[in-house]
Each structure stands twice: as structure tokens, then as C-alpha cells.
Amino acid sequence: MKARSIRDLAAVVRGRRRDLGLSQAELAARAGVSRKWIYQFEAGKPTAELRLILAVLEALGLVLDVTCEEQAPGEQPTSDLDRLIEEHRG
């Protein structure tokens, strides 16, 4: 699924949580965040911390894959986050 906003990502998390039969409290315990944080994130909280989002994704067995939407002809999609980080460090 392509997530272009925090609301899109929150919808993925909510759907996966429900598919796994987890309550917000159970997911919060697995991810090491509060139930209130899960509730706010699933509601599209615009200021959610990335490290907490990553913890929730990991707890759900989800992976964040970052790719370029527009690519040069013949260019392969970039999905190696470590390489991207190294390329963009100053």
C-alpha cells in the first residue's frame, strides 16, 4: 500500500491491528507506547514521532519501504534506506 500521509499510515496500522485481533491497549504494550498514543495516532495525529511509529510498525510485523515516486527512465526503485541515508548525509 502507498501511504502519502500520516492518515494513510494510521489507516494501515489500524487495519493491521484489527486483522491481528489486537486491542489498542495490547498493541501499545507490544510497541512500548501508551494506549492514548495509539488512539491519537490512529486518529491521524499530525505530530507523531517517527521512532514511535517505527516501534508500532515493528510490533505489527510491518515494514516501512521508502521509494521515489518519480524516477528517471530505466532507474531502479530505491528501497535501501541505509544507502539513502548515507547518500543524503552532509
MIMI-171833 format. One record per atom (N, C-alpha, C): chain; atom name; x negated, y, z negated; residue in three letters. Coordinates in nm, 2 decimals. Each point is the difference from the previous one (the first is absolute). Example, Ala and Ser with C-alpha at 12.3 -4.5 7.8 and 13.67 -1.06 7.14 Angstrom:
REM residues 2
+-------+------+--------+--------+--------+-----+
! chain ! atom !     xx !     yy !     zz ! res !
+-------+------+--------+--------+--------+-----+
!     A !    N !  -1.32 !  -0.57 !  -0.78 ! Ala !
!     A !   CA !   0.09 !   0.12 !   0.00 ! Ala !
!     A !    C !  -0.09 !   0.12 !   0.00 ! Ala !
!     A !    N !   0.04 !   0.11 !   0.07 ! Ser !
!     A !   CA !  -0.09 !   0.11 !   0.00 ! Ser !
!     A !    C !   0.08 !   0.11 !  -0.08 ! Ser !
+-------+------+--------+--------+--------+-----+
REM end
This chain:
REM residues 90
+-------+------+--------+--------+--------+-----+
! chain ! atom !     xx !     yy !     zz ! res !
+-------+------+--------+--------+--------+-----+
!     A !    N !  -0.08 !  -0.12 !   0.00 ! Met !
!     A !   CA !   0.08 !   0.12 !   0.00 ! Met !
!     A !    C !  -0.09 !   0.12 !   0.00 ! Met !
!     A !    N !   0.04 !   0.10 !   0.07 ! Lys !
!     A !   CA !  -0.07 !   0.13 !   0.00 ! Lys !
!     A !    C !   0.07 !   0.09 !  -0.10 ! Lys !
!     A !    N !  -0.09 !   0.05 !  -0.09 ! Ala !
!     A !   CA !   0.05 !   0.10 !  -0.10 ! Ala !
!     A !    C !  -0.06 !   0.13 !   0.03 ! Ala !
!     A !    N !   0.08 !   0.10 !   0.03 ! Arg !
!     A !   CA !  -0.05 !   0.13 !   0.03 ! Arg !
!     A !    C !   0.03 !   0.10 !  -0.11 ! Arg !
!     A !    N !   0.06 !  -0.04 !  -0.11 ! Ser !
!     A !   CA !   0.02 !   0.09 !  -0.11 ! Ser !
!     A !    C !   0.00 !  -0.08 !  -0.13 ! Ser !
!     A !    N !   0.00 !   0.07 !  -0.11 ! Ile !
!     A !   CA !   0.01 !  -0.06 !  -0.13 ! Ile !
!     A !    C !   0.13 !  -0.08 !  -0.02 ! Ile !
!     A !    N !   0.10 !   0.06 !   0.06 ! Arg !
!     A !   CA !   0.14 !  -0.07 !  -0.01 ! Arg !
!     A !    C !  -0.01 !  -0.13 !   0.08 ! Arg !
!     A !    N !  -0.06 !  -0.01 !   0.11 ! Asp !
!     A !   CA !  -0.02 !  -0.12 !   0.08 ! Asp !
!     A !    C !  -0.07 !  -0.11 !  -0.09 ! Asp !
!     A !    N !  -0.11 !   0.05 !  -0.05 ! Leu !
!     A !   CA !  -0.08 !  -0.10 !  -0.09 ! Leu !
!     A !    C !   0.08 !  -0.04 !  -0.12 ! Leu !
!     A !    N !   0.07 !   0.09 !  -0.06 ! Ala !
!     A !   CA !   0.08 !  -0.04 !  -0.11 ! Ala !
!     A !    C !   0.11 !  -0.10 !   0.04 ! Ala !
!     A !    N !   0.06 !   0.02 !   0.11 ! Ala !
!     A !   CA !   0.10 !  -0.10 !   0.05 ! Ala !
!     A !    C !  -0.06 !  -0.14 !   0.02 ! Ala !
!     A !    N !  -0.12 !   0.00 !   0.05 ! Val !
!     A !   CA !  -0.07 !  -0.13 !   0.01 ! Val !
!     A !    C !  -0.02 !  -0.07 !  -0.13 ! Val !
!     A !    N !  -0.05 !   0.08 !  -0.10 ! Val !
!     A !   CA !  -0.02 !  -0.05 !  -0.13 ! Val !
!     A !    C !   0.13 !  -0.05 !  -0.07 ! Val !
!     A !    N !   0.10 !   0.08 !   0.01 ! Arg !
!     A !   CA !   0.13 !  -0.04 !  -0.05 ! Arg !
!     A !    C !   0.06 !  -0.12 !   0.06 ! Arg !
!     A !    N !  -0.01 !  -0.01 !   0.13 ! Gly !
!     A !   CA !   0.04 !  -0.12 !   0.07 ! Gly !
!     A !    C !  -0.08 !  -0.13 !  -0.04 ! Gly !
!     A !    N !  -0.13 !   0.01 !  -0.01 ! Arg !
!     A !   CA !  -0.08 !  -0.11 !  -0.03 ! Arg !
!     A !    C !   0.03 !  -0.04 !  -0.15 ! Arg !
!     A !    N !   0.01 !   0.10 !  -0.09 ! Arg !
!     A !   CA !   0.03 !  -0.03 !  -0.14 ! Arg !
!     A !    C !   0.13 !  -0.08 !  -0.01 ! Arg !
!     A !    N !   0.10 !   0.04 !   0.07 ! Arg !
!     A !   CA !   0.13 !  -0.06 !   0.00 ! Arg !
!     A !    C !  -0.01 !  -0.14 !   0.06 ! Arg !
!     A !    N !  -0.07 !  -0.02 !   0.11 ! Asp !
!     A !   CA !  -0.02 !  -0.13 !   0.07 ! Asp !
!     A !    C !  -0.06 !  -0.10 !  -0.10 ! Asp !
!     A !    N !  -0.10 !   0.05 !  -0.08 ! Leu !
!     A !   CA !  -0.06 !  -0.08 !  -0.10 ! Leu !
!     A !    C !   0.08 !  -0.02 !  -0.13 ! Leu !
!     A !    N !   0.11 !   0.06 !  -0.01 ! Gly !
!     A !   CA !   0.09 !  -0.01 !  -0.11 ! Gly !
!     A !    C !  -0.05 !   0.06 !  -0.13 ! Gly !
!     A !    N !  -0.08 !   0.11 !   0.02 ! Leu !
!     A !   CA !  -0.06 !   0.07 !  -0.12 ! Leu !
!     A !    C !   0.08 !   0.12 !  -0.03 ! Leu !
!     A !    N !   0.01 !   0.02 !  -0.13 ! Ser !
!     A !   CA !   0.06 !   0.13 !  -0.05 ! Ser !
!     A !    C !  -0.11 !   0.11 !   0.01 ! Ser !
!     A !    N !   0.04 !   0.12 !  -0.01 ! Gln !
!     A !   CA !  -0.09 !   0.11 !  -0.01 ! Gln !
!     A !    C !  -0.10 !  -0.02 !  -0.12 ! Gln !
!     A !    N !   0.05 !  -0.04 !  -0.11 ! Ala !
!     A !   CA !  -0.08 !  -0.02 !  -0.12 ! Ala !
!     A !    C !  -0.10 !  -0.11 !   0.02 ! Ala !
!     A !    N !   0.04 !  -0.11 !   0.07 ! Glu !
!     A !   CA !  -0.10 !  -0.11 !   0.03 ! Glu !
!     A !    C !  -0.11 !   0.04 !   0.09 ! Glu !
!     A !    N !   0.04 !   0.08 !   0.11 ! Leu !
!     A !   CA !  -0.10 !   0.05 !   0.09 ! Leu !
!     A !    C !  -0.10 !   0.10 !  -0.07 ! Leu !
!     A !    N !   0.06 !   0.08 !  -0.09 ! Ala !
!     A !   CA !  -0.08 !   0.10 !  -0.07 ! Ala !
!     A !    C !  -0.10 !  -0.07 !  -0.09 ! Ala !
!     A !    N !   0.04 !  -0.11 !  -0.06 ! Ala !
!     A !   CA !  -0.09 !  -0.08 !  -0.09 ! Ala !
!     A !    C !  -0.11 !  -0.06 !   0.08 ! Ala !
!     A !    N !   0.03 !  -0.06 !   0.12 ! Arg !
!     A !   CA !  -0.10 !  -0.06 !   0.09 ! Arg !
!     A !    C !  -0.10 !   0.10 !   0.05 ! Arg !
!     A !    N !   0.05 !   0.12 !   0.03 ! Ala !
!     A !   CA !  -0.09 !   0.11 !   0.06 ! Ala !
!     A !    C !  -0.07 !   0.09 !  -0.10 ! Ala !
!     A !    N !   0.04 !  -0.01 !  -0.13 ! Gly !
!     A !   CA !  -0.06 !   0.08 !  -0.10 ! Gly !
!     A !    C !   0.05 !   0.15 !   0.01 ! Gly !
!     A !    N !   0.12 !   0.02 !   0.03 ! Val !
!     A !   CA !   0.06 !   0.13 !   0.01 ! Val !
!     A !    C !   0.13 !  -0.01 !  -0.09 ! Val !
!     A !    N !   0.06 !   0.12 !  -0.02 ! Ser !
!     A !   CA !   0.13 !   0.00 !  -0.08 ! Ser !
!     A !    C !   0.11 !  -0.03 !   0.09 ! Ser !
!     A !    N !   0.11 !  -0.05 !  -0.06 ! Arg !
!     A !   CA !   0.13 !  -0.02 !   0.08 ! Arg !
!     A !    C !   0.05 !   0.13 !   0.06 ! Arg !
!     A !    N !  -0.02 !   0.11 !  -0.08 ! Lys !
!     A !   CA !   0.04 !   0.13 !   0.05 ! Lys !
!     A !    C !  -0.07 !   0.04 !   0.13 ! Lys !
!     A !    N !  -0.13 !  -0.04 !   0.00 ! Trp !
!     A !   CA !  -0.08 !   0.04 !   0.12 ! Trp !
!     A !    C !   0.05 !  -0.08 !   0.12 ! Trp !
!     A !    N !   0.03 !  -0.13 !  -0.02 ! Ile !
!     A !   CA !   0.06 !  -0.08 !   0.11 ! Ile !
!     A !    C !   0.13 !   0.06 !   0.05 ! Ile !
!     A !    N !   0.08 !   0.03 !  -0.10 ! Tyr !
!     A !   CA !   0.13 !   0.07 !   0.04 ! Tyr !
!     A !    C !  -0.02 !   0.12 !   0.08 ! Tyr !
!     A !    N !  -0.09 !   0.09 !  -0.05 ! Gln !
!     A !   CA !  -0.02 !   0.13 !   0.07 ! Gln !
!     A !    C !  -0.07 !  -0.03 !   0.14 ! Gln !
!     A !    N !  -0.09 !  -0.09 !   0.01 ! Phe !
!     A !   CA !  -0.06 !  -0.03 !   0.13 ! Phe !
!     A !    C !   0.10 !  -0.06 !   0.10 ! Phe !
!     A !    N !   0.08 !  -0.09 !  -0.05 ! Glu !
!     A !   CA !   0.10 !  -0.06 !   0.09 ! Glu !
!     A !    C !   0.10 !   0.11 !   0.05 ! Glu !
!     A !    N !   0.02 !   0.10 !  -0.08 ! Ala !
!     A !   CA !   0.09 !   0.11 !   0.04 ! Ala !
!     A !    C !  -0.07 !   0.10 !   0.09 ! Ala !
!     A !    N !  -0.13 !  -0.02 !   0.03 ! Gly !
!     A !   CA !  -0.07 !   0.08 !   0.10 ! Gly !
!     A !    C !  -0.08 !   0.11 !  -0.07 ! Gly !
!     A !    N !  -0.05 !  -0.02 !  -0.12 ! Lys !
!     A !   CA !  -0.08 !   0.10 !  -0.07 ! Lys !
!     A !    C !  -0.11 !   0.05 !   0.09 ! Lys !
!     A !    N !  -0.01 !   0.13 !   0.03 ! Pro !
!     A !   CA !  -0.09 !   0.05 !   0.10 ! Pro !
!     A !    C !  -0.14 !   0.02 !  -0.05 ! Pro !
!     A !    N !  -0.02 !  -0.01 !  -0.13 ! Thr !
!     A !   CA !  -0.14 !   0.02 !  -0.06 ! Thr !
!     A !    C !  -0.06 !  -0.13 !  -0.06 ! Thr !
!     A !    N !   0.05 !  -0.12 !   0.05 ! Ala !
!     A !   CA !  -0.05 !  -0.12 !  -0.06 ! Ala !
!     A !    C !  -0.15 !  -0.02 !   0.03 ! Ala !
!     A !    N !  -0.08 !  -0.04 !  -0.10 ! Glu !
!     A !   CA !  -0.14 !  -0.02 !   0.01 ! Glu !
!     A !    C !  -0.03 !  -0.12 !   0.08 ! Glu !
!     A !    N !  -0.10 !   0.01 !   0.09 ! Leu !
!     A !   CA !  -0.03 !  -0.11 !   0.09 ! Leu !
!     A !    C !  -0.05 !  -0.12 !  -0.07 ! Leu !
!     A !    N !  -0.08 !   0.02 !  -0.11 ! Arg !
!     A !   CA !  -0.05 !  -0.12 !  -0.07 ! Arg !
!     A !    C !   0.11 !  -0.08 !  -0.06 ! Arg !
!     A !    N !   0.11 !   0.07 !  -0.04 ! Leu !
!     A !   CA !   0.11 !  -0.07 !  -0.06 ! Leu !
!     A !    C !   0.08 !  -0.07 !   0.11 ! Leu !
!     A !    N !   0.02 !   0.07 !   0.11 ! Ile !
!     A !   CA !   0.06 !  -0.07 !   0.12 ! Ile !
!     A !    C !  -0.07 !  -0.12 !   0.04 ! Ile !
!     A !    N !  -0.13 !   0.00 !   0.00 ! Leu !
!     A !   CA !  -0.08 !  -0.11 !   0.04 ! Leu !
!     A !    C !   0.01 !  -0.11 !  -0.10 ! Leu !
!     A !    N !   0.01 !   0.03 !  -0.13 ! Ala !
!     A !   CA !   0.02 !  -0.10 !  -0.10 ! Ala !
!     A !    C !   0.14 !  -0.07 !   0.02 ! Ala !
!     A !    N !   0.10 !   0.07 !   0.03 ! Val !
!     A !   CA !   0.13 !  -0.05 !   0.02 ! Val !
!     A !    C !   0.00 !  -0.09 !   0.13 ! Val !
!     A !    N !  -0.06 !   0.05 !   0.11 ! Leu !
!     A !   CA !  -0.01 !  -0.09 !   0.12 ! Leu !
!     A !    C !  -0.07 !  -0.13 !  -0.03 ! Leu !
!     A !    N !  -0.11 !   0.01 !  -0.08 ! Glu !
!     A !   CA !  -0.07 !  -0.12 !  -0.03 ! Glu !
!     A !    C !   0.09 !  -0.10 !  -0.08 ! Glu !
!     A !    N !   0.07 !   0.06 !  -0.10 ! Ala !
!     A !   CA !   0.09 !  -0.09 !  -0.08 ! Ala !
!     A !    C !   0.10 !  -0.07 !   0.08 ! Ala !
!     A !    N !   0.04 !   0.06 !   0.11 ! Leu !
!     A !   CA !   0.10 !  -0.05 !   0.09 ! Leu !
!     A !    C !  -0.06 !  -0.09 !   0.11 ! Leu !
!     A !    N !  -0.13 !  -0.01 !   0.01 ! Gly !
!     A !   CA !  -0.06 !  -0.07 !   0.10 ! Gly !
!     A !    C !   0.00 !   0.07 !   0.14 ! Gly !
!     A !    N !   0.01 !   0.13 !   0.00 ! Leu !
!     A !   CA !   0.01 !   0.08 !   0.12 ! Leu !
!     A !    C !  -0.14 !   0.06 !   0.02 ! Leu !
!     A !    N !  -0.03 !   0.03 !   0.13 ! Val !
!     A !   CA !  -0.13 !   0.06 !   0.04 ! Val !
!     A !    C !   0.03 !   0.13 !   0.08 ! Val !
!     A !    N !  -0.07 !   0.10 !  -0.03 ! Leu !
!     A !   CA !   0.01 !   0.13 !   0.07 ! Leu !
!     A !    C !  -0.09 !  -0.01 !   0.12 ! Leu !
!     A !    N !   0.05 !   0.02 !   0.12 ! Asp !
!     A !   CA !  -0.09 !   0.00 !   0.12 ! Asp !
!     A !    C !   0.01 !   0.13 !   0.06 ! Asp !
!     A !    N !  -0.11 !   0.07 !   0.01 ! Val !
!     A !   CA !   0.00 !   0.14 !   0.06 ! Val !
!     A !    C !  -0.05 !  -0.01 !   0.14 ! Val !
!     A !    N !   0.08 !   0.05 !   0.10 ! Thr !
!     A !   CA !  -0.04 !   0.00 !   0.14 ! Thr !
!     A !    C !   0.03 !   0.14 !   0.06 ! Thr !
!     A !    N !  -0.07 !   0.02 !   0.11 ! Cys !
!     A !   CA !   0.02 !   0.12 !   0.07 ! Cys !
!     A !    C !   0.13 !  -0.01 !   0.09 ! Cys !
!     A !    N !   0.08 !   0.10 !   0.00 ! Glu !
!     A !   CA !   0.12 !  -0.01 !   0.08 ! Glu !
!     A !    C !  -0.03 !   0.02 !   0.15 ! Glu !
!     A !    N !  -0.09 !   0.10 !   0.03 ! Glu !
!     A !   CA !  -0.04 !   0.02 !   0.13 ! Glu !
!     A !    C !  -0.14 !  -0.05 !   0.02 ! Glu !
!     A !    N !  -0.02 !  -0.07 !   0.11 ! Gln !
!     A !   CA !  -0.13 !  -0.06 !   0.03 ! Gln !
!     A !    C !  -0.05 !   0.03 !   0.14 ! Gln !
!     A !    N !  -0.13 !   0.01 !   0.02 ! Ala !
!     A !   CA !  -0.05 !   0.02 !   0.13 ! Ala !
!     A !    C !   0.02 !  -0.13 !   0.08 ! Ala !
!     A !    N !   0.02 !   0.01 !   0.13 ! Pro !
!     A !   CA !   0.02 !  -0.12 !   0.08 ! Pro !
!     A !    C !  -0.11 !  -0.10 !  -0.02 ! Pro !
!     A !    N !   0.04 !  -0.13 !  -0.03 ! Gly !
!     A !   CA !  -0.10 !  -0.10 !  -0.02 ! Gly !
!     A !    C !  -0.05 !  -0.01 !  -0.14 ! Gly !
!     A !    N !   0.03 !   0.10 !  -0.08 ! Glu !
!     A !   CA !  -0.05 !   0.00 !  -0.14 ! Glu !
!     A !    C !   0.07 !  -0.10 !  -0.09 ! Glu !
!     A !    N !  -0.07 !  -0.08 !  -0.08 ! Gln !
!     A !   CA !   0.06 !  -0.09 !  -0.09 ! Gln !
!     A !    C !   0.06 !   0.07 !  -0.12 ! Gln !
!     A !    N !   0.11 !  -0.05 !  -0.06 ! Pro !
!     A !   CA !   0.05 !   0.06 !  -0.12 ! Pro !
!     A !    C !  -0.10 !  -0.01 !  -0.11 ! Pro !
!     A !    N !   0.00 !   0.10 !  -0.08 ! Thr !
!     A !   CA !  -0.10 !   0.00 !  -0.12 ! Thr !
!     A !    C !   0.08 !  -0.04 !  -0.12 ! Thr !
!     A !    N !  -0.05 !  -0.11 !  -0.06 ! Ser !
!     A !   CA !   0.07 !  -0.05 !  -0.12 ! Ser !
!     A !    C !  -0.10 !  -0.03 !  -0.11 ! Ser !
!     A !    N !  -0.13 !   0.03 !   0.02 ! Asp !
!     A !   CA !  -0.10 !  -0.03 !  -0.10 ! Asp !
!     A !    C !  -0.02 !   0.13 !  -0.08 ! Asp !
!     A !    N !   0.07 !   0.00 !  -0.11 ! Leu !
!     A !   CA !   0.01 !   0.12 !  -0.09 ! Leu !
!     A !    C !  -0.14 !   0.04 !  -0.05 ! Leu !
!     A !    N !  -0.08 !  -0.10 !  -0.03 ! Asp !
!     A !   CA !  -0.14 !   0.03 !  -0.05 ! Asp !
!     A !    C !  -0.08 !   0.08 !   0.11 ! Asp !
!     A !    N !   0.01 !  -0.05 !   0.12 ! Arg !
!     A !   CA !  -0.07 !   0.07 !   0.11 ! Arg !
!     A !    C !   0.06 !   0.14 !   0.02 ! Arg !
!     A !    N !   0.13 !   0.02 !  -0.01 ! Leu !
!     A !   CA !   0.06 !   0.13 !   0.02 ! Leu !
!     A !    C !  -0.05 !   0.10 !  -0.11 ! Leu !
!     A !    N !  -0.01 !  -0.05 !  -0.12 ! Ile !
!     A !   CA !  -0.05 !   0.08 !  -0.11 ! Ile !
!     A !    C !  -0.14 !   0.04 !   0.02 ! Ile !
!     A !    N !  -0.08 !  -0.09 !   0.04 ! Glu !
!     A !   CA !  -0.15 !   0.03 !   0.03 ! Glu !
!     A !    C !  -0.01 !   0.10 !   0.11 ! Glu !
!     A !    N !   0.08 !  -0.01 !   0.11 ! Glu !
!     A !   CA !  -0.01 !   0.09 !   0.11 ! Glu !
!     A !    C !   0.04 !   0.14 !  -0.04 ! Glu !
!     A !    N !   0.09 !   0.02 !  -0.09 ! His !
!     A !   CA !   0.05 !   0.13 !  -0.03 ! His !
!     A !    C !  -0.06 !   0.06 !  -0.13 ! His !
!     A !    N !  -0.09 !  -0.07 !  -0.06 ! Arg !
!     A !   CA !  -0.07 !   0.07 !  -0.11 ! Arg !
!     A !    C !  -0.10 !   0.10 !   0.05 ! Arg !
!     A !    N !  -0.01 !   0.11 !  -0.07 ! Gly !
!     A !   CA !  -0.09 !   0.11 !   0.05 ! Gly !
!     A !    C !  -0.14 !  -0.02 !  -0.05 ! Gly !
+-------+------+--------+--------+--------+-----+
REM end
